[in-house]
């Protein structure tokens, strides 16, 4: 008989934690949000994946995703303790339009969003940007590099996505803790700089 999986860390927060923050991980269908949250989470992430059925035909584009068998139907949830006092919660939002109603709850109270993008299908990122901006969230973009995907330089991707110059843009591999962490750090640095600038105008 197999043993139950062991969590990366104890599920309960340390008694010293006093501040909780929240980041939304967004992106279109199949871009790697579930993988990203799972890579960074110090606990076994909460996943709400369901097996895809014939009902998804005509709705979920599986081009370039031949091995994808499941889809997130509510959210992904992970936790990252940043210091004895501070914890960060990662909420992965489902990418399909039919789950749009969930976004209001997932975006509530978030400091900002990290939008994952795929250079094989950049056009799918624009509805995600619209949703993030609709909820007033500042954001950064992390291009999740897939095997076989063509690499472009930053200027080309920034131009293709029509990003402002101050919007963070990095390339990462959602399976890799180091590059995924760098993407998160770039977003947090951007959010901190915005907060400092806003404070200076007061």
C-alpha positions in Angstrom: 0.0 0.0 0.0 1.4 3.4 -1.0 2.0 6.1 1.5 0.3 9.5 1.4 2.3 12.4 -0.2 4.1 14.5 2.3 3.7 18.3 2.1 6.7 20.4 1.3 6.2 22.3 4.6 3.7 22.1 7.5 0.3 23.3 6.3 -0.2 25.6 9.2 1.2 29.1 9.4 3.9 30.0 12.0 2.6 31.9 15.0 4.9 34.7 14.1 3.1 35.6 10.8 1.3 38.9 11.2 0.9 40.1 7.6 -0.6 38.3 4.6 -0.4 39.5 1.0 -1.9 38.2 -2.2 -0.8 38.0 -5.8 -3.0 36.8 -8.7 -1.4 34.5 -11.3 -3.3 35.0 -14.5 -3.0 33.9 -18.1 -4.9 32.3 -20.9 -5.9 28.6 -21.1 -3.0 26.2 -21.0 -0.3 28.8 -20.4 1.1 27.2 -17.2 -0.5 28.9 -14.3 -1.1 25.6 -12.3 2.5 24.6 -12.8 3.8 28.0 -11.8 1.8 28.1 -8.6 2.9 24.6 -7.7 6.5 25.3 -8.4 6.7 28.2 -6.0 4.3 27.0 -3.3 6.0 25.8 -0.1 2.9 23.6 0.7 1.2 21.2 -1.6 -0.9 23.5 -3.7 -4.7 23.4 -3.8 -5.7 22.5 -7.3 -9.2 22.4 -8.7 -8.5 20.5 -11.9 -11.0 18.4 -13.7 -10.5 16.0 -16.6 -11.4 17.6 -19.9 -14.4 16.0 -21.7 -16.0 16.3 -25.1 -17.9 19.3 -23.7 -14.7 21.4 -24.0 -14.6 20.8 -27.8 -15.0 24.1 -29.6 -14.2 26.1 -26.4 -10.7 25.1 -25.3 -8.1 25.3 -27.9 -5.6 22.4 -27.5 -3.3 23.4 -30.4 0.2 23.1 -29.1 -1.0 21.3 -26.0 -1.3 17.6 -27.1 -0.7 16.2 -23.6 -3.2 18.5 -21.7 -5.9 16.4 -20.2 -7.2 18.6 -17.3 -8.2 22.2 -16.8 -8.6 24.4 -13.7 -12.3 25.0 -12.9 -12.0 27.4 -9.9 -8.5 28.3 -8.8 -5.0 27.2 -7.9 -3.7 28.2 -4.4 -0.2 28.3 -3.0 1.7 29.8 -0.1 5.1 31.3 0.2 6.5 32.5 3.5 8.7 35.5 2.9 9.8 36.2 6.5 8.8 35.2 10.0 6.1 38.0 9.9 5.1 38.0 6.2 3.3 35.4 4.0 2.4 35.6 0.3 -0.6 33.8 -1.1 -0.7 32.9 -4.8 -4.1 32.6 -6.5 -4.1 31.1 -9.9 -7.1 32.2 -12.0 -8.7 30.0 -14.6 -8.0 31.2 -18.1 -11.3 30.5 -19.9 -13.9 33.2 -20.4 -16.6 31.0 -19.0 -15.0 31.2 -15.6 -14.9 35.0 -15.7 -17.3 35.3 -12.7 -14.6 33.8 -10.4 -12.2 36.6 -11.1 -13.9 39.2 -8.9 -13.4 37.1 -5.8 -9.9 36.0 -6.8 -8.7 39.5 -7.6 -10.2 41.1 -4.5 -7.4 42.3 -2.2 -4.6 41.3 -4.5 -1.6 43.6 -4.7 -1.2 42.9 -8.4 -1.0 40.2 -11.0 1.6 38.2 -12.8 0.3 37.4 -16.3 1.8 34.4 -17.9 2.1 34.5 -21.7 3.1 32.1 -24.5 4.8 33.4 -27.6 3.1 30.7 -29.7 -0.2 32.5 -29.0 0.3 36.0 -27.8 -3.1 37.2 -29.0 -4.7 35.1 -26.2 -3.1 37.4 -23.7 -5.1 40.5 -24.6 -8.4 39.4 -23.0 -6.4 38.6 -19.9 -4.9 42.1 -19.8 -8.4 43.5 -20.2 -9.6 41.5 -17.2 -6.6 42.4 -15.0 -7.1 46.1 -15.9 -10.8 45.9 -15.3 -10.1 45.0 -11.7 -7.5 47.7 -11.3 -4.5 45.4 -10.8 -1.0 46.5 -11.7 0.8 43.7 -13.4 3.9 42.2 -14.8 4.3 39.7 -17.6 6.3 36.5 -17.6 6.7 34.7 -20.9 6.5 31.0 -20.1 8.9 29.3 -22.5 7.6 26.0 -23.9 9.7 23.4 -25.6 9.6 24.1 -29.3 8.4 27.6 -28.9 10.3 30.3 -30.8 12.3 32.7 -28.6 12.0 36.5 -29.3 13.9 39.3 -27.8 12.3 41.5 -25.2 11.6 44.5 -27.5 9.7 42.2 -30.0 7.5 40.7 -27.3 6.9 44.1 -25.6 5.9 45.6 -28.9 3.7 42.6 -29.8 1.9 42.8 -26.5 1.7 46.6 -26.6 3.2 46.9 -23.1 4.2 50.1 -21.4 7.9 50.5 -20.9 7.5 50.3 -17.1 5.6 47.0 -17.2 7.9 44.2 -16.1 8.6 41.6 -18.8 10.7 38.5 -18.1 11.1 35.0 -19.6 10.7 32.0 -17.3 10.1 28.3 -17.2 7.1 27.7 -14.9 8.6 24.3 -13.9 11.8 26.0 -12.7 11.9 27.5 -9.2 14.7 29.9 -10.0 13.3 31.6 -13.0 9.8 31.5 -11.5 11.1 33.3 -8.4 12.8 35.9 -10.6 9.5 36.6 -12.3 7.8 37.1 -9.0 10.6 39.3 -7.7 10.4 41.6 -10.7 6.6 42.0 -10.2 7.0 42.7 -6.4 9.8 45.3 -7.2 7.4 46.9 -9.7 4.5 47.0 -7.1 6.8 48.5 -4.5 8.1 51.2 -6.9 4.5 52.1 -7.7 3.6 52.3 -4.0 6.6 54.6 -3.3 5.7 56.9 -6.2 2.1 57.1 -5.2 3.1 57.9 -1.7 5.5 60.7 -2.8 2.6 62.4 -4.6 0.5 62.6 -1.5 
